[in-house]
Amino acid sequence: MQSLTLDTFITWLDSYGKASQENDAGASAELFSPDARYYETPFAEPVIGREAIYQYWLAGAQTLKDKKASYEIYSVKDRLGIARWCSQFTVIQTGLRMALDCLFLVAFDEDGQCSEFREWWHAQSEEPYENP
């Protein structure tokens, strides 16, 4: 891959969203290179490698349902895509409906797979925050 195209990034984001909505950890993991680094938050240690990403998604898929997502692409340049990702889901254990507002930085390798994924997010629940 010489350079990431808008169409390629759209396809990747659509696949990411479909895998999430269907709780398909295998499809999720296939979007990443064998040695990819997945940063769930800026200060967390990355999940490293496709197998570890698969295990991460598999564990998460068991805890959420009724997922919906949308995105807006901010930039595509060289091999980097930047997008705003908004999602809503229900936490199975509590029944609480949550919303995430995220920023994704997605770097691709020469084979067109994600080699580095960085995510910044803010979560909000249906219940109002109560200051202790």
C-alpha positions in Angstrom: 0.0 0.0 0.0 1.6 3.2 -1.1 -0.9 5.5 0.6 -4.2 5.1 2.4 -7.2 6.1 0.3 -10.5 7.5 1.6 -12.3 4.4 0.2 -9.9 2.0 2.0 -10.4 3.8 5.3 -14.2 3.8 4.9 -14.1 0.0 4.2 -11.9 -0.5 7.3 -14.2 1.5 9.5 -17.3 -0.2 8.2 -15.7 -3.6 8.8 -14.6 -2.5 12.3 -18.2 -1.4 13.1 -19.8 -4.6 11.7 -17.4 -6.8 13.6 -18.2 -4.9 16.8 -22.0 -4.9 16.2 -21.9 -8.7 15.6 -19.5 -9.4 18.5 -17.2 -11.1 16.0 -13.8 -11.1 17.6 -12.3 -13.1 14.7 -13.4 -10.5 12.1 -12.1 -7.8 14.4 -8.7 -9.4 14.8 -8.4 -9.9 11.0 -8.4 -6.1 10.6 -5.0 -5.9 12.3 -1.5 -6.9 11.3 0.1 -9.9 13.1 2.2 -7.5 15.2 -0.3 -4.6 15.6 -0.4 -2.4 18.6 -3.9 -1.5 20.0 -4.0 1.4 22.5 -7.4 1.5 24.1 -6.5 4.8 25.9 -3.5 7.1 25.5 -1.8 6.1 28.7 -2.6 2.3 28.7 0.0 -0.2 27.6 -0.9 -1.5 24.2 -2.5 -4.8 23.4 0.2 -6.3 21.1 -0.5 -8.8 18.3 -3.5 -10.1 16.4 -4.0 -13.0 18.9 -4.0 -10.6 21.9 -6.4 -8.3 20.1 -8.6 -11.2 19.4 -8.7 -12.2 23.1 -9.3 -8.5 24.1 -12.3 -8.3 21.7 -13.6 -11.7 22.7 -13.7 -10.7 26.4 -15.4 -7.4 25.5 -18.0 -8.9 23.2 -19.3 -10.9 26.1 -20.2 -7.8 28.1 -22.0 -5.6 25.7 -25.2 -5.8 23.5 -27.4 -3.6 21.3 -24.4 -1.9 19.7 -24.7 1.0 17.2 -22.0 3.2 15.8 -21.3 6.0 13.4 -18.2 7.8 12.3 -16.9 10.9 10.6 -13.6 10.9 8.9 -11.3 13.8 9.7 -8.2 13.0 7.7 -6.6 10.5 5.4 -2.9 11.1 4.7 -0.1 8.8 3.7 -0.9 5.6 5.7 -2.8 7.3 8.6 -6.5 7.7 9.0 -8.2 9.9 11.7 -11.9 9.5 12.5 -14.4 10.5 15.2 -16.3 7.4 16.3 -19.6 7.5 18.2 -21.1 4.4 19.6 -23.9 3.4 21.9 -24.4 0.0 23.7 -26.0 -1.7 26.6 -23.8 -3.2 29.4 -25.3 -6.7 29.8 -24.5 -7.0 33.6 -26.1 -3.8 34.6 -28.6 -3.0 31.7 -27.1 0.5 31.6 -27.1 2.2 28.2 -23.8 3.9 27.5 -22.5 6.2 24.8 -18.9 6.7 23.7 -17.4 9.6 21.8 -14.0 8.6 20.5 -11.2 9.7 18.3 -9.4 7.0 16.3 -5.9 7.3 14.9 -5.4 4.3 12.6 -2.0 3.6 11.0 -1.8 1.0 8.2 1.1 -1.2 7.0 2.1 -1.9 3.4 -0.4 -4.8 3.3 -3.3 -2.5 4.1 -3.8 -3.9 7.6 -3.9 -1.8 10.8 -0.5 -1.8 12.4 -1.3 0.8 15.1 -4.6 1.8 16.6 -4.9 4.6 19.1 -8.2 5.6 20.7 -9.2 8.4 22.9 -12.7 8.2 24.3 -15.2 9.8 26.7 -18.1 7.7 28.1 -21.5 8.9 29.2 -24.4 6.8 30.7 -28.1 7.4 30.8 -28.0 8.0 34.5 -26.9 11.5 35.6 -23.6 11.9 37.3 -24.0 12.6 41.1 -21.2 14.4 42.8 -20.3 12.6 46.1 
